[in-house]
Amino acid sequence: MDYLDYSFTYHRPKEIIIQNSFDQYASGFSIHPMYYSTTLKDYTDKLTYVQSYYLSPIDDEDAKGMRNAKYAIISPGIIYSDRIIVDSKQIKDLY
């Protein structure tokens, strides 16, 4: 099925899982606006973000790491998700 032909209104999935949390703010790639977390949130009871990349451990003294993490953490997909799945307790605590 072509991604443009899918009807979220008709199917109304109980859960939608996303791996791109950046929506229109990604610097190196894009997805169709229909699949932005801000739109998907309207068509499901549970929007779940699953981290698709590895974040190395970051401590409070690592200014560059904290800046990069902040960019990921304040992304729309994180803000609008009902559940967030990350790869470590340290990253969970950071979020």
Secondary structure, DSSP 8 states (H G I E B T S, - for coil): --TTT--HHHH--SEEEES---GGG-SS----GGGSHHHHGGG-SEEEEE--S------TT-HHHHHHHHHHHTSHHHHH-SEEE-S-HHHHHH-
